[in-house]
Amino acid sequence: MSELHKFLFEGLPVRGMLVRLTDSWQEILRRRQQAGGYPAAVTELLGEMAAAATLMQANIKFNGALILQVQGDGPVKLAVAEVQPDLALRATATVTGEVAADAPLSHMVNVNNLGRCAITLDPKDRLPGQQPYQGVVPLFGDRHEKLEKLSEVIEHYMLQSEQLDTRLVLAANDQVAAGLLIQRLPLQGESNLAGAGAVARDEDQIGRNEDYNRIAILAASLKREELLTLDADTILHRLFWEEDVRRFEPQTGADGPRFACTCSRERVAGMLKSLGREEVESIIAEQGQVEVGCDFCGAQYHFDPVDAAQVFLQAAAQPPVAGGTH
């Protein structure tokens, strides 16, 4: 069963999280099998993204969807992992060319160093006119060198956007997607909400906090096979047996990470409305009906001529807002 573990290092400005996605990750891959599945390297990338997005959502406790996207100019045009506040997750990738089994990140999405990683926070109860927050970083380092690990890209993002040291270890195969996150806590409150002075004082600690550096080095020693095969208790004991670690109750089952898709017939109908009656009628004239498949879960939605007409009749029948101006 998929599980999320949170822990603190007593008396130190360091926190950590460990996620292991098992049944939820296998369900994502099972649904994709109907469309031919993913190449091994894409499976690994998407699994790492699912683990990373789960860790980030659990870390910030955001009331809305956290969406992690990687896109570029390689055979993997787009890869997306989305996690809701209750840790329901889904993930998909668009692959348009051959991907070698051992293809690194740059070969998949960053051939000409133009790839990007975007992290979007989409509030659940968005106010009228409110836009989601999005941060974007390139898939290269400070010297424009291509980054070959998703973990390095996200560490770079966290340093740029939150001014916080972060160590991230990720691994995935066709059975497990897992991740370990270690982060230095800001000295005074939340750094991005604090006054400029507090932020400046905290920035002075970047890369220089000895406690964080020691624990980050221990975390970085975790090998891929260990992360994929060992249980959380064994991993944390092996890495941090000399540290005073306070662990919280793990989140599993209905309270933990699990697969769920937010697609629905109503959402698809809304998409058809946005296309417009003329476009939808031309598709029906050519194909006899409109078929829309969900990239995340594989669900198929069919709208015949009567269904499509009903969509636009309902749109036309919506009463105007009383007293509103147009």
Order of alpha helices (4+ residues) and beta strands (2+ residues): beta-beta-alpha-alpha-beta-beta-beta-alpha-beta-beta-alpha-beta-beta-alpha-alpha-alpha-alpha-beta-beta-beta-alpha-alpha-beta-beta-alpha
